[in-house]
Structure formats: C-alpha cells, structure tokens
C-alpha cells in the first residue's frame, strides 16, 4: 500500500466531494447561463458552491470568481491590476519565495518594461514587512505576497504587510493556495484586495480554483466573451467541479483535523531530530501551516532520498526543480539563505487529514534505512 506525503502538490479527493462531482456530472447538465429549468438548476448549484468557498475565506459570494485553478487566479490578479493601470510608470514589489504562478507573470511584465523589486526572506522563511515598505516607490501599484509557502509551510505576516501597503493606496495581492483549509482565513482581517485559491490543494478535483476580488475594485477581466462571473471571467462555468469544490471547502472549514495533522507533523520532526540522521527543519521556528515539514538531511542527496522512498512505496517531494534536464536548487530555499548544498539536501513532507501515525512510523523506518550517515 502506498503512503502519500506530497499533499502540497495535490491532495486525494474527499469522498464527499467525489460523490458530489459524480452526481452533478450526471444530473446537473444544464448551462448555468440558460433560463430554462435545467439552466436554473445549474445556476443554483454553482451559487451554492460559491457561498461555501466564500465562507471558507470570509468573503461575500459576490466577491468570488471561479477560475481554472491557482495559476489562473494569480495571473488574473496580476495582469488585471496591470491592465487597469495602463499608462504611466508601474512598479511591483514581491518576494523571493513566491510560487512560479506569481513569479513568471511578473517576469513577463518585466520584459514589457515594468520594474519589479524582489524582497528576500531571512533564514526563518519570514519576509520582514519593513523590507516591503522600504521597497515601495511613488509609482508602486501592486504588492504580491503569499500567505503560506508551498515548500516550507511558513506563514507570512500578510496582515501587517497589507495594512502598510493599502494605507498607501497600493493593490495587495495574496496567493493563499497553500493556506486555505490549513489555517483560518478571513479576507477582511487580512486586508488584501485579491486572494487566490485552488481546489485540488484541499481535497477537491483539479481544474477549479477561485479568486477573491474586493467589491468595487478596478480589475480588468483577463478572459473576454460572455457575461459569466459578473463579467470578471468569461466562459461557461464548470458546474460539477465548482460543486465538488464547495463540498471540499465545507469540510476544510473543520479545524479538528488540523490539530491532528499538526501533532503528526510535530511527531515526525521530533523523531527525526533525535535520530542520527543529522537533520534540520527549514522554517521550523516560524509560524507554519500544520501539515508541512521541510527537512534538510545534511550532506545527503534529496533526489536520491525521494527515489528510495518512492521505491519503498512512499511519495514525497524535494525542494528542487528540474530545468532542461538539470536539477536546480530550490529558489525558495536559496532565497531564505540556504546554501545550494543545503537546498539540494532538502525533502518536503506534506501531510493531509488522511495521513496516519502508522504511515509516518513506516516513513521514519525507511528513512533510517536509505539516508546516508555523514
């Protein structure tokens, strides 16, 4: 039997979400834009799902746009803000720990002559709000800071950053893909203007996500065509995926599994720290989401560890990215101040509500067999 510890990459679908997906695919086949009974049934289904997802982040349903996932949501926010400020100087501030779905659109805008300032975190994995403020300029129009990092799980001080940014009249975007369902989120308390979500990170299907857009905000639509999603995102709504997303969001609001997950994660780390494997926890002293552990096995090859675990039936992730057939050290870990050798020795373990203590016990046993002693 396989042990799955790569839930930050994607999660297994919750049985209740799967049941809703199957039922909606079979029974709710109308177009949500149609006025007949079948269309009205589809509209009610998607609006009920919208209410559930909006409730998960403390938003009004009218402020929530369904998208194809976190990548589209981040792109929609970034390009939408840029399009709404055409003409004149445009400057963006972001961080060194952002996901590629934020980093790459910003890199694209740089090719168009847009200035982008990247603020690094320290070894703790936390970005200093004052460093963000110091990077601001009179022409800064957008600040993009994630809520929880996908590699380390470190939670960023978005509330403080957003307060300092928005009081200057600057748009604050937050990628909350890795935070939703793991910690409480309230968009009003966070103070952000836009916020991205992805369903497959919280036990819903792939291919559906959402973007919170604060009401009355000037954000240009990134897809044009029909009047769907209050003219924010054209295209026929994917009712079955949205319905499954809604069910998963309702389950994700339950805080009890988060406590159990955190306990298991802490036990895993404690066992490895007292072992003879010479490990350290990246961001371990910082606030983190409860399911994520980024562990550096000093002097070991993370890719080799991940392959050995996979052969033993355990799925994990490394902090590396493969580019042109060459393994590069993680940009996030390097941005935190880790050396390339430390980054290449890091393995990410990400748990879910379905992870068991027995699975982690087995994982520790295998690690003791496959990790070389230095």
C-alpha positions as CSV (number, residue, x, y, z in Angstrom):
1,X,0.0,0.0,0.0
2,X,1.3,3.4,-1.0
3,X,2.0,6.2,1.6
4,X,1.2,9.6,0.2
5,X,3.1,12.6,1.8
6,X,3.1,15.1,-1.1
7,X,-0.2,16.8,-0.3
8,X,1.1,20.3,-1.1
9,X,1.5,19.2,-4.7
10,X,-2.1,17.8,-4.8
11,X,-4.5,16.0,-2.5
12,X,-6.7,12.9,-2.9
13,X,-10.3,13.9,-3.5
14,X,-12.5,13.8,-0.4
15,X,-15.2,11.1,-0.7
16,X,-18.0,13.6,-0.2
17,X,-16.5,15.9,-3.0
18,X,-16.2,12.9,-5.3
19,X,-19.8,11.9,-4.7
20,X,-20.9,15.5,-5.4
21,X,-18.8,15.6,-8.6
22,X,-20.3,12.3,-9.9
23,X,-23.9,13.3,-9.1
24,X,-23.5,16.8,-10.7
25,X,-21.9,15.4,-13.8
26,X,-24.8,13.0,-14.2
27,X,-27.8,15.1,-13.1
28,X,-26.9,18.8,-13.4
29,X,-26.1,19.1,-17.1
30,X,-27.7,22.4,-17.9
31,X,-25.7,25.6,-18.8
32,X,-25.8,28.0,-15.8
33,X,-26.4,30.9,-18.2
34,X,-29.6,29.3,-19.6
35,X,-33.0,30.5,-18.4
36,X,-34.8,27.1,-18.5
37,X,-35.2,24.8,-15.6
38,X,-32.1,22.8,-16.3
39,X,-30.1,26.1,-16.5
40,X,-31.6,27.3,-13.3
41,X,-30.7,24.1,-11.5
42,X,-27.1,24.6,-12.7
43,X,-27.1,28.2,-11.5
44,X,-28.4,27.3,-8.1
45,X,-25.7,24.6,-7.8
46,X,-22.8,26.9,-8.7
47,X,-24.1,29.7,-6.5
48,X,-24.4,27.3,-3.5
49,X,-20.8,26.2,-4.2
50,X,-19.7,29.9,-4.4
51,X,-21.3,30.5,-1.0
52,X,-19.4,27.6,0.5
53,X,-16.0,28.6,-0.9
54,X,-16.6,32.3,0.0
55,X,-17.4,31.3,3.6
56,X,-14.1,29.4,3.9
57,X,-12.2,32.7,3.5
58,X,-14.7,35.1,5.0
59,X,-15.7,36.7,1.7
60,X,-19.1,37.7,0.2
61,X,-20.1,35.3,-2.6
62,X,-20.3,38.3,-4.9
63,X,-16.6,38.8,-4.4
64,X,-15.6,35.3,-5.5
65,X,-14.8,34.4,-9.1
66,X,-14.4,30.7,-10.1
67,X,-11.3,30.1,-12.2
68,X,-9.4,27.0,-13.5
69,X,-7.1,27.0,-10.5
70,X,-4.5,28.9,-8.5
71,X,-2.3,29.7,-11.5
72,X,-5.1,31.4,-13.4
73,X,-6.2,33.2,-10.2
74,X,-2.7,34.6,-9.7
75,X,-2.4,35.5,-13.4
76,X,-5.8,37.2,-13.4
77,X,-5.0,39.3,-10.4
78,X,-1.5,40.4,-11.6
79,X,-2.4,41.1,-15.3
80,X,-5.8,42.5,-14.2
81,X,-4.1,45.1,-12.0
82,X,-1.6,46.0,-14.6
83,X,-4.3,46.4,-17.3
84,X,-6.3,48.6,-15.0
85,X,-3.3,51.0,-14.7
86,X,-2.3,51.3,-18.3
87,X,-0.2,54.4,-19.0
88,X,2.4,55.9,-16.7
89,X,5.0,54.3,-14.6
90,X,4.2,50.9,-13.0
91,X,6.2,49.3,-10.2
92,X,5.7,46.0,-8.4
93,X,7.0,44.6,-5.2
94,X,7.1,40.8,-4.5
95,X,9.1,38.3,-2.6
96,X,11.8,35.7,-3.3
97,X,9.6,32.9,-2.0
98,X,6.6,33.2,-4.4
99,X,5.2,30.4,-6.4
100,X,6.0,30.3,-10.2
101,X,2.4,31.3,-11.0
102,X,3.3,34.6,-9.4
103,X,6.9,34.8,-10.3
104,X,6.5,34.0,-14.0
105,X,3.8,36.6,-14.8
106,X,6.0,39.2,-13.1
107,X,8.9,38.2,-15.2
108,X,6.8,38.5,-18.3
109,X,5.8,42.1,-17.2
110,X,9.5,42.9,-16.8
111,X,10.0,42.1,-20.5
112,X,7.4,44.8,-21.1
113,X,9.4,47.4,-19.2
114,X,7.7,47.0,-15.8
115,X,10.0,47.4,-12.8
116,X,9.8,44.5,-10.2
117,X,11.5,44.6,-6.9
118,X,12.0,41.2,-5.1
119,X,12.4,41.2,-1.3
120,X,14.1,38.2,0.2
121,X,13.1,36.5,3.5
122,X,15.6,35.6,6.2
123,X,16.7,32.2,7.3
124,X,13.4,31.8,9.2
125,X,11.5,32.0,5.9
126,X,9.5,35.1,7.0
127,X,9.5,38.3,5.0
128,X,10.0,41.4,7.0
129,X,7.1,43.9,6.5
130,X,9.5,46.8,6.8
131,X,11.6,45.4,3.9
132,X,8.4,45.5,1.8
133,X,7.8,49.1,2.8
134,X,11.4,50.1,2.1
135,X,11.0,48.7,-1.4
136,X,7.9,50.8,-2.2
137,X,8.1,53.7,-4.6
138,X,5.7,56.5,-5.6
139,X,4.8,54.5,-8.7
140,X,4.3,51.2,-6.9
141,X,0.9,49.9,-8.0
142,X,1.0,46.2,-6.8
143,X,2.5,44.2,-4.0
144,X,2.2,40.4,-4.2
145,X,3.0,38.3,-1.1
146,X,1.9,34.7,-0.5
147,X,0.2,33.7,2.8
148,X,1.8,30.3,3.2
149,X,4.8,29.0,1.4
150,X,4.4,25.8,-0.6
151,X,7.8,24.4,0.2
152,X,8.3,25.3,3.9
153,X,4.8,26.0,5.1
154,X,5.9,29.2,6.7
155,X,3.1,31.7,7.2
156,X,3.8,35.3,6.2
157,X,2.8,38.4,8.1
158,X,0.3,39.4,5.4
159,X,-2.0,41.3,7.8
160,X,0.8,43.7,8.7
161,X,2.1,43.9,5.1
162,X,-1.4,44.6,3.8
163,X,-2.1,47.3,6.3
164,X,1.1,49.1,5.4
165,X,0.6,48.7,1.7
166,X,-3.1,49.5,1.4
167,X,-2.9,52.7,3.5
168,X,-0.6,53.9,0.7
169,X,-3.3,53.2,-1.9
170,X,-1.4,50.2,-3.4
171,X,-3.1,47.0,-4.5
172,X,-2.3,44.0,-2.2
173,X,-2.5,40.5,-3.8
174,X,-2.1,37.3,-1.8
175,X,-1.6,33.8,-3.0
176,X,-3.4,31.7,-0.4
177,X,-3.4,28.5,-2.3
178,X,-1.3,26.6,0.3
179,X,-3.0,28.2,3.3
180,X,-6.7,27.6,2.6
181,X,-8.2,24.8,4.7
182,X,-5.0,24.6,6.8
183,X,-5.3,27.8,8.7
184,X,-8.2,30.2,9.3
185,X,-8.5,32.8,6.6
186,X,-10.6,36.0,6.7
187,X,-10.1,38.3,3.8
188,X,-11.4,41.3,5.8
189,X,-8.9,40.6,8.7
190,X,-6.1,40.0,6.2
191,X,-6.9,43.3,4.4
192,X,-6.0,42.1,1.0
193,X,-7.5,43.2,-2.3
194,X,-7.3,40.0,-4.2
195,X,-6.6,36.4,-3.0
196,X,-6.1,33.1,-4.9
197,X,-7.4,29.7,-4.1
198,X,-7.0,26.2,-5.7
199,X,-9.4,23.4,-5.1
200,X,-7.0,20.5,-5.6
201,X,-5.0,21.6,-2.5
202,X,-7.9,20.9,-0.2
203,X,-9.3,17.5,-1.4
204,X,-11.3,18.7,-4.4
205,X,-10.7,17.9,-8.1
206,X,-8.0,19.6,-10.2
207,X,-9.1,22.2,-12.8
208,X,-11.1,24.6,-10.5
209,X,-10.0,27.5,-8.3
210,X,-11.2,30.9,-7.2
211,X,-10.1,34.5,-7.0
212,X,-11.4,36.8,-4.3
213,X,-11.8,40.3,-5.7
214,X,-12.7,43.0,-3.2
215,X,-16.0,44.6,-4.2
216,X,-15.9,47.8,-6.3
217,X,-12.2,47.0,-7.1
218,X,-10.9,48.1,-10.5
219,X,-9.6,44.9,-12.0
220,X,-9.6,44.3,-15.8
221,X,-11.1,40.9,-16.8
222,X,-8.4,38.5,-18.2
223,X,-10.8,36.5,-20.3
224,X,-13.4,38.1,-22.5
225,X,-16.5,36.7,-24.1
226,X,-19.8,36.1,-22.3
227,X,-21.0,37.8,-19.1
228,X,-20.2,34.9,-16.7
229,X,-18.8,35.5,-13.2
230,X,-20.2,39.1,-13.2
231,X,-18.2,39.9,-16.3
232,X,-15.0,39.1,-14.5
233,X,-14.2,35.8,-16.2
234,X,-15.9,34.8,-19.5
235,X,-16.6,31.2,-20.3
236,X,-19.2,28.6,-19.4
237,X,-18.9,27.8,-15.7
238,X,-17.7,24.3,-14.8
239,X,-20.6,23.4,-12.5
240,X,-19.5,19.9,-11.5
241,X,-16.0,21.0,-10.5
242,X,-17.4,24.0,-8.6
243,X,-19.9,21.9,-6.8
244,X,-17.2,19.5,-5.6
245,X,-15.0,22.5,-4.6
246,X,-17.9,23.8,-2.5
247,X,-18.2,20.5,-0.6
248,X,-14.5,20.2,0.0
249,X,-14.5,23.8,1.2
250,X,-17.2,22.9,3.7
251,X,-15.1,20.0,5.0
252,X,-11.9,22.1,5.1
253,X,-13.5,24.6,7.4
254,X,-13.4,22.0,10.2
255,X,-10.5,22.8,12.5
256,X,-10.3,19.5,14.3
257,X,-8.3,17.6,11.6
258,X,-5.8,20.5,11.5
259,X,-4.9,19.8,15.1
260,X,-4.4,16.1,14.5
261,X,-2.3,16.8,11.4
262,X,-0.1,19.3,13.3
263,X,0.5,16.7,16.0
264,X,1.6,14.1,13.5
265,X,3.9,16.5,11.7
266,X,5.5,17.5,15.0
267,X,6.0,13.8,16.0
268,X,7.7,13.2,12.6
269,X,10.1,16.1,13.1
270,X,10.8,15.2,16.7
271,X,11.7,11.6,15.9
272,X,14.0,12.7,13.1
273,X,15.7,15.4,15.2
274,X,16.6,12.8,17.9
275,X,17.8,10.3,15.3
276,X,21.4,10.0,13.9
277,X,20.4,11.4,10.5
278,X,21.6,15.0,11.1
279,X,18.5,16.9,10.1
280,X,17.3,20.5,10.5
281,X,13.9,21.9,9.9
282,X,13.7,24.8,7.4
283,X,11.5,27.5,8.9
284,X,10.9,25.3,11.9
285,X,11.0,28.2,14.4
286,X,8.4,30.2,12.4
287,X,4.6,30.0,12.2
288,X,3.7,27.3,9.8
289,X,0.7,25.6,8.3
290,X,0.1,22.4,10.3
291,X,0.8,19.9,7.5
292,X,4.2,20.9,6.1
293,X,7.7,19.9,7.0
294,X,10.8,20.9,5.0
295,X,13.6,18.8,6.3
296,X,17.3,19.2,5.3
297,X,19.2,15.9,5.6
298,X,22.8,17.3,5.9
299,X,25.1,16.1,3.2
300,X,22.6,13.8,1.6
301,X,21.1,14.0,-1.9
302,X,17.4,14.8,-1.6
303,X,16.6,13.4,-5.1
304,X,18.2,10.1,-4.1
305,X,16.2,10.0,-0.8
306,X,12.9,10.8,-2.7
307,X,13.6,8.0,-5.2
308,X,14.5,5.5,-2.5
309,X,11.3,6.4,-0.6
310,X,9.2,6.0,-3.8
311,X,10.7,2.6,-4.4
312,X,9.6,1.7,-0.8
313,X,6.1,3.0,-1.5
314,X,6.3,6.5,0.0
315,X,5.7,9.7,-2.1
316,X,7.4,12.9,-1.0
317,X,8.8,15.9,-2.8
318,X,12.2,17.6,-3.0
319,X,12.9,21.3,-2.9
320,X,14.4,21.2,-6.3
321,X,13.1,22.0,-9.8
322,X,14.1,20.3,-13.0
323,X,15.0,22.6,-15.8
324,X,16.4,21.4,-19.2
325,X,17.2,18.1,-17.6
326,X,19.3,19.6,-14.9
327,X,18.2,19.7,-11.2
328,X,18.4,23.2,-9.8
329,X,18.3,24.0,-6.1
330,X,15.1,25.5,-4.9
331,X,14.7,29.2,-5.4
332,X,12.7,29.5,-2.2
333,X,15.3,27.8,-0.1
334,X,18.1,29.8,-1.7
335,X,16.0,33.0,-1.0
336,X,15.9,32.0,2.6
337,X,19.7,31.9,2.7
338,X,20.3,28.2,2.5
339,X,23.4,27.1,0.5
340,X,22.9,25.3,-2.7
341,X,24.1,22.1,-1.0
342,X,21.6,22.5,1.8
343,X,18.8,23.2,-0.7
344,X,19.7,20.0,-2.6
345,X,19.6,18.1,0.7
346,X,16.0,19.1,1.5
347,X,12.9,16.9,1.3
348,X,9.4,18.1,1.8
349,X,6.9,16.0,3.7
350,X,3.3,17.3,3.4
351,X,0.5,15.5,5.3
352,X,-3.3,15.6,5.0
353,X,-6.3,14.6,7.0
354,X,-5.9,11.1,5.7
355,X,-2.3,10.6,6.9
356,X,-2.0,8.1,9.8
357,X,0.5,7.7,12.6
358,X,1.3,4.2,11.2
359,X,2.3,5.7,7.9
360,X,4.7,8.1,9.5
361,X,6.2,5.4,11.6
362,X,6.9,3.4,8.4
363,X,8.3,6.5,6.8
364,X,10.8,7.0,9.6
365,X,11.8,3.4,9.4
366,X,12.6,3.7,5.7
367,X,14.4,7.0,6.1
368,X,16.7,5.3,8.7
369,X,17.5,2.7,6.0
370,X,18.0,4.9,3.0
371,X,19.5,8.2,4.3
372,X,23.3,8.0,4.3
373,X,25.1,8.9,7.6
374,X,27.7,11.7,7.2
